[in-house]
Protein backbone atom coordinates (compact mmCIF):
# COMPACT_ATOMS: atom_id res chain seq x y z
CA UNK A 1 0.00 0.00 0.00
CA UNK A 2 1.45 3.34 -1.00
CA UNK A 3 1.07 6.39 1.15
CA UNK A 4 0.15 9.16 -1.22
CA UNK A 5 -0.32 12.48 0.47
CA UNK A 6 -3.55 14.20 -0.41
CA UNK A 7 -3.19 18.02 -0.38
CA UNK A 8 -6.18 18.45 1.95
CA UNK A 9 -5.31 21.98 3.00
CA UNK A 10 -4.87 23.15 -0.59
CA UNK A 11 -8.15 21.49 -1.59
CA UNK A 12 -9.95 23.26 1.27
CA UNK A 13 -8.58 26.64 0.26
CA UNK A 14 -9.46 26.00 -3.39
CA UNK A 15 -12.99 25.08 -2.36
CA UNK A 16 -13.22 28.23 -0.23
CA UNK A 17 -12.08 30.33 -3.19
CA UNK A 18 -14.64 28.78 -5.50
CA UNK A 19 -17.44 29.02 -2.93
CA UNK A 20 -16.71 32.64 -2.05
CA UNK A 21 -16.56 33.53 -5.74
CA UNK A 22 -19.88 31.81 -6.42
CA UNK A 23 -21.43 33.51 -3.40
CA UNK A 24 -20.27 36.94 -4.55
CA UNK A 25 -21.39 36.35 -8.15
CA UNK A 26 -24.81 35.13 -6.98
CA UNK A 27 -25.18 38.15 -4.70
CA UNK A 28 -24.18 40.52 -7.49
CA UNK A 29 -26.63 38.93 -9.94
CA UNK A 30 -29.43 39.14 -7.38
CA UNK A 31 -28.64 42.81 -6.72
CA UNK A 32 -28.61 43.64 -10.43
CA UNK A 33 -31.95 41.88 -10.93
CA UNK A 34 -33.35 43.60 -7.83
CA UNK A 35 -32.19 47.03 -8.97
CA UNK A 36 -33.28 46.59 -12.58
CA UNK A 37 -36.63 44.76 -12.37
CA UNK A 38 -37.33 44.48 -8.60
CA UNK A 39 -39.26 41.19 -8.58
CA UNK A 40 -40.50 40.04 -5.18
CA UNK A 41 -38.24 36.96 -5.16
CA UNK A 42 -35.14 39.13 -5.59
CA UNK A 43 -35.90 41.04 -2.39
CA UNK A 44 -36.26 37.78 -0.48
CA UNK A 45 -33.10 36.37 -2.07
CA UNK A 46 -31.19 39.55 -1.22
CA UNK A 47 -32.29 39.32 2.43
CA UNK A 48 -31.28 35.67 2.52
CA UNK A 49 -27.84 36.50 1.09
CA UNK A 50 -27.41 39.29 3.65
CA UNK A 51 -28.29 37.04 6.60
CA UNK A 52 -24.94 35.21 6.57
CA UNK A 53 -22.65 38.25 6.76
CA UNK A 54 -25.04 40.09 9.09
CA UNK A 55 -24.95 37.20 11.56
CA UNK A 56 -21.16 36.93 11.26
CA UNK A 57 -20.79 40.65 11.97
CA UNK A 58 -23.16 40.30 14.92
CA UNK A 59 -21.10 37.45 16.38
CA UNK A 60 -17.94 39.54 15.96
CA UNK A 61 -19.58 42.53 17.66
CA UNK A 62 -19.47 44.69 14.54
CA UNK A 63 -23.15 44.68 13.57
CA UNK A 64 -24.24 47.46 15.95
CA UNK A 65 -21.54 49.96 14.85
CA UNK A 66 -22.29 49.16 11.20
CA UNK A 67 -26.01 49.66 11.73
CA UNK A 68 -25.39 52.94 13.57
CA UNK A 69 -23.17 54.17 10.72
CA UNK A 70 -25.88 53.30 8.19
CA UNK A 71 -28.56 55.09 10.21
CA UNK A 72 -26.28 58.14 10.56
CA UNK A 73 -25.78 57.99 6.76
CA UNK A 74 -22.01 57.64 7.17
CA UNK A 75 -21.97 54.61 4.86
CA UNK A 76 -23.53 54.31 1.43
CA UNK A 77 -25.50 51.29 0.27
CA UNK A 78 -22.54 50.32 -1.91
CA UNK A 79 -20.17 50.44 1.09
CA UNK A 80 -22.50 48.26 3.14
CA UNK A 81 -22.75 45.74 0.28
CA UNK A 82 -18.95 45.77 -0.02
CA UNK A 83 -18.58 45.13 3.72
CA UNK A 84 -21.11 42.29 3.51
CA UNK A 85 -19.32 40.79 0.50
CA UNK A 86 -15.91 40.94 2.16
CA UNK A 87 -17.34 39.54 5.38
CA UNK A 88 -18.91 36.65 3.47
CA UNK A 89 -15.68 35.86 1.63
CA UNK A 90 -13.63 36.04 4.84
CA UNK A 91 -16.06 33.81 6.72
CA UNK A 92 -16.05 31.25 3.91
CA UNK A 93 -12.24 31.24 3.94
CA UNK A 94 -12.23 30.93 7.74
CA UNK A 95 -14.55 27.93 7.53
CA UNK A 96 -12.37 26.44 4.78
CA UNK A 97 -9.31 26.93 6.96
CA UNK A 98 -10.97 25.25 9.96
CA UNK A 99 -12.24 22.35 7.85
CA UNK A 100 -8.82 22.01 6.18
CA UNK A 101 -7.05 21.92 9.53
CA UNK A 102 -9.52 19.39 10.94
CA UNK A 103 -9.19 17.15 7.90
CA UNK A 104 -5.40 17.46 7.98
CA UNK A 105 -5.41 16.49 11.66
CA UNK A 106 -7.69 13.52 11.01
CA UNK A 107 -5.55 12.37 8.11
CA UNK A 108 -2.45 12.59 10.29
CA UNK A 109 -4.17 10.49 12.94
CA UNK A 110 -5.18 7.94 10.32
CA UNK A 111 -1.68 7.60 8.89
CA UNK A 112 0.14 7.42 12.21
CA UNK A 113 2.19 4.29 12.62
CA UNK A 114 1.42 2.02 15.52
CA UNK A 115 4.11 1.90 18.18
CA UNK A 116 6.38 -1.19 18.02
VMD Tcl script that builds the backbone (N, CA, C; Angstrom):
set m [mol new atoms 348]
animate dup $m
set s [atomselect $m all]
$s set {name element resname resid chain x y z} {
  {N N UNK 1 A 0.834 -1.171 0.000}
  {CA C UNK 1 A 0.000 0.000 0.000}
  {C C UNK 1 A 0.880 1.236 0.000}
  {N N UNK 2 A 0.653 2.121 -0.933}
  {CA C UNK 2 A 1.455 3.336 -0.999}
  {C C UNK 2 A 0.790 4.424 -0.172}
  {N N UNK 3 A 1.612 5.292 0.340}
  {CA C UNK 3 A 1.074 6.386 1.154}
  {C C UNK 3 A 1.181 7.688 0.375}
  {N N UNK 4 A 0.191 7.899 -0.479}
  {CA C UNK 4 A 0.147 9.162 -1.217}
  {C C UNK 4 A -0.443 10.229 -0.310}
  {N N UNK 5 A 0.171 11.377 -0.343}
  {CA C UNK 5 A -0.323 12.481 0.471}
  {C C UNK 5 A -1.337 13.274 -0.342}
  {N N UNK 6 A -2.501 13.427 0.222}
  {CA C UNK 6 A -3.551 14.205 -0.413}
  {C C UNK 6 A -3.408 15.646 0.096}
  {N N UNK 7 A -3.363 16.617 -0.806}
  {CA C UNK 7 A -3.195 18.015 -0.377}
  {C C UNK 7 A -4.508 18.580 0.181}
  {N N UNK 8 A -4.888 18.099 1.358}
  {CA C UNK 8 A -6.180 18.446 1.955}
  {C C UNK 8 A -6.298 19.953 2.178}
  {N N UNK 9 A -5.259 20.546 2.695}
  {CA C UNK 9 A -5.308 21.976 2.999}
  {C C UNK 9 A -5.485 22.789 1.714}
  {N N UNK 10 A -4.754 22.442 0.682}
  {CA C UNK 10 A -4.870 23.154 -0.592}
  {C C UNK 10 A -6.252 22.953 -1.205}
  {N N UNK 11 A -6.798 21.759 -1.084}
  {CA C UNK 11 A -8.147 21.490 -1.588}
  {C C UNK 11 A -9.170 22.344 -0.841}
  {N N UNK 12 A -9.018 22.450 0.476}
  {CA C UNK 12 A -9.950 23.256 1.272}
  {C C UNK 12 A -9.891 24.730 0.875}
  {N N UNK 13 A -8.701 25.239 0.662}
  {CA C UNK 13 A -8.579 26.642 0.258}
  {C C UNK 13 A -9.107 26.863 -1.163}
  {N N UNK 14 A -8.900 25.903 -2.037}
  {CA C UNK 14 A -9.457 26.004 -3.387}
  {C C UNK 14 A -10.976 25.995 -3.328}
  {N N UNK 15 A -11.540 25.112 -2.523}
  {CA C UNK 15 A -12.988 25.076 -2.357}
  {C C UNK 15 A -13.509 26.393 -1.788}
  {N N UNK 16 A -12.808 26.952 -0.816}
  {CA C UNK 16 A -13.222 28.231 -0.229}
  {C C UNK 16 A -13.179 29.338 -1.271}
  {N N UNK 17 A -12.178 29.317 -2.126}
  {CA C UNK 17 A -12.077 30.327 -3.186}
  {C C UNK 17 A -13.250 30.213 -4.147}
  {N N UNK 18 A -13.535 28.993 -4.574}
  {CA C UNK 18 A -14.644 28.777 -5.503}
  {C C UNK 18 A -15.975 29.156 -4.850}
  {N N UNK 19 A -16.181 28.722 -3.613}
  {CA C UNK 19 A -17.442 29.023 -2.927}
  {C C UNK 19 A -17.627 30.515 -2.695}
  {N N UNK 20 A -16.574 31.203 -2.280}
  {CA C UNK 20 A -16.712 32.643 -2.050}
  {C C UNK 20 A -16.954 33.373 -3.367}
  {N N UNK 21 A -16.309 32.929 -4.434}
  {CA C UNK 21 A -16.556 33.526 -5.745}
  {C C UNK 21 A -17.990 33.313 -6.199}
  {N N UNK 22 A -18.491 32.091 -6.054}
  {CA C UNK 22 A -19.880 31.813 -6.419}
  {C C UNK 22 A -20.858 32.617 -5.574}
  {N N UNK 23 A -20.573 32.736 -4.297}
  {CA C UNK 23 A -21.430 33.514 -3.398}
  {C C UNK 23 A -21.475 34.970 -3.833}
  {N N UNK 24 A -20.322 35.537 -4.142}
  {CA C UNK 24 A -20.271 36.942 -4.548}
  {C C UNK 24 A -20.929 37.159 -5.906}
  {N N UNK 25 A -20.739 36.234 -6.834}
  {CA C UNK 25 A -21.391 36.350 -8.146}
  {C C UNK 25 A -22.905 36.247 -7.988}
  {N N UNK 26 A -23.364 35.287 -7.201}
  {CA C UNK 26 A -24.807 35.130 -6.982}
  {C C UNK 26 A -25.395 36.384 -6.335}
  {N N UNK 27 A -24.698 36.938 -5.355}
  {CA C UNK 27 A -25.184 38.152 -4.697}
  {C C UNK 27 A -25.220 39.324 -5.673}
  {N N UNK 28 A -24.208 39.437 -6.504}
  {CA C UNK 28 A -24.177 40.524 -7.489}
  {C C UNK 28 A -25.304 40.380 -8.503}
  {N N UNK 29 A -25.546 39.165 -8.976}
  {CA C UNK 29 A -26.629 38.935 -9.936}
  {C C UNK 29 A -27.978 39.272 -9.300}
  {N N UNK 30 A -28.174 38.844 -8.075}
  {CA C UNK 30 A -29.430 39.145 -7.385}
  {C C UNK 30 A -29.609 40.652 -7.224}
  {N N UNK 31 A -28.548 41.359 -6.884}
  {CA C UNK 31 A -28.645 42.805 -6.720}
  {C C UNK 31 A -28.930 43.512 -8.039}
  {N N UNK 32 A -28.332 43.038 -9.118}
  {CA C UNK 32 A -28.607 43.640 -10.435}
  {C C UNK 32 A -30.064 43.405 -10.819}
  {N N UNK 33 A -30.549 42.183 -10.618}
  {CA C UNK 33 A -31.952 41.876 -10.927}
  {C C UNK 33 A -32.872 42.709 -10.047}
  {N N UNK 34 A -32.529 42.826 -8.766}
  {CA C UNK 34 A -33.355 43.600 -7.835}
  {C C UNK 34 A -33.390 45.078 -8.224}
  {N N UNK 35 A -32.249 45.618 -8.599}
  {CA C UNK 35 A -32.186 47.033 -8.968}
  {C C UNK 35 A -32.860 47.305 -10.307}
  {N N UNK 36 A -32.763 46.371 -11.219}
  {CA C UNK 36 A -33.283 46.588 -12.579}
  {C C UNK 36 A -34.786 46.327 -12.685}
  {N N UNK 37 A -35.238 45.150 -12.179}
  {CA C UNK 37 A -36.630 44.755 -12.365}
  {C C UNK 37 A -37.413 44.689 -11.061}
  {N N UNK 38 A -36.743 44.535 -9.948}
  {CA C UNK 38 A -37.330 44.476 -8.605}
  {C C UNK 38 A -38.460 43.455 -8.449}
  {N N UNK 39 A -38.238 42.210 -8.866}
  {CA C UNK 39 A -39.262 41.193 -8.585}
  {C C UNK 39 A -39.243 40.840 -7.093}
  {N N UNK 40 A -40.361 40.341 -6.610}
  {CA C UNK 40 A -40.498 40.036 -5.184}
  {C C UNK 40 A -39.460 39.001 -4.721}
  {N N UNK 41 A -39.187 38.010 -5.564}
  {CA C UNK 41 A -38.245 36.960 -5.165}
  {C C UNK 41 A -36.840 37.510 -4.975}
  {N N UNK 42 A -36.482 38.568 -5.714}
  {CA C UNK 42 A -35.138 39.135 -5.595}
  {C C UNK 42 A -34.944 39.809 -4.243}
  {N N UNK 43 A -35.995 40.445 -3.722}
  {CA C UNK 43 A -35.903 41.036 -2.387}
  {C C UNK 43 A -35.678 39.960 -1.333}
  {N N UNK 44 A -36.435 38.874 -1.444}
  {CA C UNK 44 A -36.265 37.780 -0.482}
  {C C UNK 44 A -34.890 37.130 -0.618}
  {N N UNK 45 A -34.427 36.963 -1.850}
  {CA C UNK 45 A -33.100 36.369 -2.071}
  {C C UNK 45 A -32.004 37.287 -1.532}
  {N N UNK 46 A -32.172 38.590 -1.720}
  {CA C UNK 46 A -31.194 39.547 -1.215}
  {C C UNK 46 A -31.114 39.490 0.310}
  {N N UNK 47 A -32.272 39.434 0.961}
  {CA C UNK 47 A -32.287 39.324 2.426}
  {C C UNK 47 A -31.639 38.026 2.895}
  {N N UNK 48 A -31.891 36.952 2.158}
  {CA C UNK 48 A -31.277 35.667 2.517}
  {C C UNK 48 A -29.759 35.723 2.366}
  {N N UNK 49 A -29.288 36.378 1.306}
  {CA C UNK 49 A -27.842 36.499 1.088}
  {C C UNK 49 A -27.194 37.390 2.148}
  {N N UNK 50 A -27.944 38.372 2.648}
  {CA C UNK 50 A -27.413 39.287 3.653}
  {C C UNK 50 A -27.406 38.686 5.052}
  {N N UNK 51 A -28.188 37.629 5.268}
  {CA C UNK 51 A -28.293 37.042 6.599}
  {C C UNK 51 A -26.956 36.471 7.077}
  {N N UNK 52 A -26.220 35.825 6.189}
  {CA C UNK 52 A -24.943 35.208 6.573}
  {C C UNK 52 A -23.923 36.245 7.053}
  {N N UNK 53 A -23.619 37.282 6.265}
  {CA C UNK 53 A -22.647 38.255 6.760}
  {C C UNK 53 A -23.174 39.071 7.938}
  {N N UNK 54 A -24.475 39.326 7.969}
  {CA C UNK 54 A -25.036 40.086 9.094}
  {C C UNK 54 A -24.858 39.309 10.395}
  {N N UNK 55 A -25.121 38.028 10.347}
  {CA C UNK 55 A -24.952 37.197 11.557}
  {C C UNK 55 A -23.473 37.106 11.945}
  {N N UNK 56 A -22.597 36.981 10.972}
  {CA C UNK 56 A -21.159 36.928 11.261}
  {C C UNK 56 A -20.699 38.235 11.906}
  {N N UNK 57 A -21.159 39.359 11.382}
  {CA C UNK 57 A -20.789 40.652 11.967}
  {C C UNK 57 A -21.363 40.799 13.373}
  {N N UNK 58 A -22.557 40.253 13.582}
  {CA C UNK 58 A -23.162 40.304 14.915}
  {C C UNK 58 A -22.336 39.490 15.917}
  {N N UNK 59 A -21.918 38.303 15.504}
  {CA C UNK 59 A -21.105 37.452 16.378}
  {C C UNK 59 A -19.777 38.136 16.713}
  {N N UNK 60 A -19.211 38.846 15.742}
  {CA C UNK 60 A -17.937 39.543 15.956}
  {C C UNK 60 A -18.097 40.874 16.683}
  {N N UNK 61 A -19.337 41.276 16.956}
  {CA C UNK 61 A -19.584 42.528 17.657}
  {C C UNK 61 A -19.503 43.765 16.776}
  {N N UNK 62 A -19.598 43.571 15.469}
  {CA C UNK 62 A -19.465 44.690 14.536}
  {C C UNK 62 A -20.786 45.114 13.905}
  {N N UNK 63 A -21.869 44.374 14.197}
  {CA C UNK 63 A -23.154 44.679 13.575}
  {C C UNK 63 A -23.720 46.006 14.079}
  {N N UNK 64 A -23.674 46.234 15.383}
  {CA C UNK 64 A -24.241 47.464 15.949}
  {C C UNK 64 A -23.542 48.713 15.419}
  {N N UNK 65 A -22.191 48.768 15.418}
  {CA C UNK 65 A -21.540 49.960 14.852}
  {C C UNK 65 A -21.850 50.155 13.365}
  {N N UNK 66 A -21.954 49.061 12.624}
  {CA C UNK 66 A -22.290 49.165 11.205}
  {C C UNK 66 A -23.703 49.719 11.034}
  {N N UNK 67 A -24.625 49.191 11.798}
  {CA C UNK 67 A -26.008 49.660 11.732}
  {C C UNK 67 A -26.115 51.134 12.120}
  {N N UNK 68 A -25.378 51.537 13.151}
  {CA C UNK 68 A -25.391 52.942 13.569}
  {C C UNK 68 A -24.805 53.844 12.488}
  {N N UNK 69 A -23.769 53.383 11.807}
  {CA C UNK 69 A -23.168 54.168 10.723}
  {C C UNK 69 A -24.134 54.301 9.548}
  {N N UNK 70 A -24.894 53.236 9.272}
  {CA C UNK 70 A -25.880 53.299 8.188}
  {C C UNK 70 A -26.997 54.268 8.539}
  {N N UNK 71 A -27.486 54.197 9.775}
  {CA C UNK 71 A -28.561 55.088 10.213}
  {C C UNK 71 A -28.097 56.541 10.190}
  {N N UNK 72 A -26.839 56.777 10.562}
  {CA C UNK 72 A -26.282 58.136 10.562}
  {C C UNK 72 A -25.861 58.576 9.162}
  {N N UNK 73 A -26.113 57.716 8.168}
  {CA C UNK 73 A -25.777 57.988 6.765}
  {C C UNK 73 A -24.282 58.258 6.554}
  {N N UNK 74 A -23.458 57.559 7.324}
  {CA C UNK 74 A -22.010 57.644 7.172}
  {C C UNK 74 A -21.497 56.628 6.154}
  {N N UNK 75 A -22.329 55.634 5.840}
  {CA C UNK 75 A -21.974 54.609 4.859}
  {C C UNK 75 A -23.042 54.575 3.770}
  {N N UNK 76 A -22.596 54.441 2.549}
  {CA C UNK 76 A -23.532 54.312 1.434}
  {C C UNK 76 A -23.988 52.862 1.317}
  {N N UNK 77 A -25.018 52.642 0.529}
  {CA C UNK 77 A -25.504 51.293 0.271}
  {C C UNK 77 A -24.406 50.443 -0.365}
  {N N UNK 78 A -23.637 51.041 -1.273}
  {CA C UNK 78 A -22.538 50.319 -1.912}
  {C C UNK 78 A -21.494 49.894 -0.879}
  {N N UNK 79 A -21.165 50.779 0.061}
  {CA C UNK 79 A -20.171 50.445 1.086}
  {C C UNK 79 A -20.661 49.314 1.987}
  {N N UNK 80 A -21.939 49.337 2.315}
  {CA C UNK 80 A -22.502 48.256 3.141}
  {C C UNK 80 A -22.451 46.941 2.375}
  {N N UNK 81 A -22.806 46.963 1.097}
  {CA C UNK 81 A -22.745 45.744 0.275}
  {C C UNK 81 A -21.310 45.242 0.165}
  {N N UNK 82 A -20.364 46.155 0.044}
  {CA C UNK 82 A -18.953 45.771 -0.018}
  {C C UNK 82 A -18.508 45.129 1.295}
  {N N UNK 83 A -18.907 45.704 2.406}
  {CA C UNK 83 A -18.579 45.129 3.721}
  {C C UNK 83 A -19.193 43.745 3.853}
  {N N UNK 84 A -20.452 43.600 3.439}
  {CA C UNK 84 A -21.111 42.292 3.507}
  {C C UNK 84 A -20.405 41.283 2.612}
  {N N UNK 85 A -20.012 41.696 1.410}
  {CA C UNK 85 A -19.323 40.792 0.496}
  {C C UNK 85 A -17.979 40.344 1.048}
  {N N UNK 86 A -17.216 41.285 1.573}
  {CA C UNK 86 A -15.912 40.942 2.158}
  {C C UNK 86 A -16.079 40.052 3.382}
  {N N UNK 87 A -17.078 40.361 4.197}
  {CA C UNK 87 A -17.339 39.538 5.377}
  {C C UNK 87 A -17.685 38.114 4.965}
  {N N UNK 88 A -18.539 37.984 3.952}
  {CA C UNK 88 A -18.913 36.645 3.473}
  {C C UNK 88 A -17.696 35.876 2.980}
  {N N UNK 89 A -16.872 36.526 2.161}
  {CA C UNK 89 A -15.676 35.859 1.632}
  {C C UNK 89 A -14.731 35.467 2.759}
  {N N UNK 90 A -14.523 36.353 3.713}
  {CA C UNK 90 A -13.632 36.041 4.838}
  {C C UNK 90 A -14.173 34.902 5.690}
  {N N UNK 91 A -15.478 34.883 5.917}
  {CA C UNK 91 A -16.057 33.807 6.719}
  {C C UNK 91 A -15.974 32.465 5.980}
  {N N UNK 92 A -16.178 32.478 4.680}
  {CA C UNK 92 A -16.054 31.246 3.905}
  {C C UNK 92 A -14.611 30.738 3.953}
  {N N UNK 93 A -13.637 31.648 3.841}
  {CA C UNK 93 A -12.239 31.239 3.944}
  {C C UNK 93 A -11.908 30.741 5.347}
  {N N UNK 94 A -12.469 31.381 6.365}
  {CA C UNK 94 A -12.226 30.930 7.741}
  {C C UNK 94 A -12.783 29.521 7.939}
  {N N UNK 95 A -13.985 29.271 7.418}
  {CA C UNK 95 A -14.552 27.930 7.530}
  {C C UNK 95 A -13.719 26.925 6.734}
  {N N UNK 96 A -13.236 27.322 5.558}
  {CA C UNK 96 A -12.367 26.444 4.780}
  {C C UNK 96 A -11.081 26.131 5.516}
  {N N UNK 97 A -10.530 27.131 6.186}
  {CA C UNK 97 A -9.314 26.933 6.965}
  {C C UNK 97 A -9.550 25.959 8.114}
  {N N UNK 98 A -10.649 26.144 8.831}
  {CA C UNK 98 A -10.970 25.252 9.956}
  {C C UNK 98 A -11.194 23.827 9.461}
  {N N UNK 99 A -11.985 23.686 8.390}
  {CA C UNK 99 A -12.238 22.347 7.845}
  {C C UNK 99 A -10.935 21.726 7.340}
  {N N UNK 100 A -10.105 22.508 6.658}
  {CA C UNK 100 A -8.823 22.005 6.180}
  {C C UNK 100 A -7.930 21.531 7.311}
  {N N UNK 101 A -7.879 22.320 8.381}
  {CA C UNK 101 A -7.054 21.924 9.530}
  {C C UNK 101 A -7.600 20.675 10.207}
  {N N UNK 102 A -8.922 20.587 10.341}
  {CA C UNK 102 A -9.516 19.389 10.943}
  {C C UNK 102 A -9.261 18.148 10.085}
  {N N UNK 103 A -9.434 18.289 8.788}
  {CA C UNK 103 A -9.195 17.152 7.897}
  {C C UNK 103 A -7.717 16.765 7.887}
  {N N UNK 104 A -6.831 17.748 7.927}
  {CA C UNK 104 A -5.401 17.464 7.984}
  {C C UNK 104 A -5.083 16.699 9.265}
  {N N UNK 105 A -5.642 17.174 10.381}
  {CA C UNK 105 A -5.410 16.491 11.657}
  {C C UNK 105 A -5.935 15.067 11.650}
  {N N UNK 106 A -7.135 14.878 11.086}
  {CA C UNK 106 A -7.690 13.525 11.012}
  {C C UNK 106 A -6.867 12.627 10.098}
  {N N UNK 107 A -6.368 13.193 9.006}
  {CA C UNK 107 A -5.547 12.369 8.107}
  {C C UNK 107 A -4.232 11.998 8.773}
  {N N UNK 108 A -3.684 12.911 9.568}
  {CA C UNK 108 A -2.450 12.594 10.294}
  {C C UNK 108 A -2.685 11.505 11.320}
  {N N UNK 109 A -3.853 11.545 11.984}
  {CA C UNK 109 A -4.173 10.491 12.940}
  {C C UNK 109 A -4.343 9.142 12.243}
  {N N UNK 110 A -4.943 9.171 11.066}
  {CA C UNK 110 A -5.180 7.940 10.318}
  {C C UNK 110 A -3.931 7.318 9.751}
  {N N UNK 111 A -2.902 8.121 9.487}
  {CA C UNK 111 A -1.679 7.601 8.892}
  {C C UNK 111 A -0.570 7.391 9.915}
  {N N UNK 112 A -0.868 7.635 11.179}
  {CA C UNK 112 A 0.136 7.418 12.210}
  {C C UNK 112 A 0.489 5.944 12.315}
  {N N UNK 113 A 1.747 5.679 12.497}
  {CA C UNK 113 A 2.189 4.295 12.617}
  {C C UNK 113 A 2.006 3.847 14.067}
  {N N UNK 114 A 1.606 2.596 14.178}
  {CA C UNK 114 A 1.420 2.020 15.515}
  {C C UNK 114 A 2.788 1.862 16.189}
  {N N UNK 115 A 2.830 2.076 17.500}
  {CA C UNK 115 A 4.113 1.905 18.185}
  {C C UNK 115 A 4.551 0.435 18.170}
  {N N UNK 116 A 5.882 0.205 18.122}
  {CA C UNK 116 A 6.382 -1.190 18.024}
  {C C UNK 116 A 6.137 -1.987 19.276}
}
mol reanalyze $m
mol bondsrecalc $m
mol representation Tube
mol addrep $m
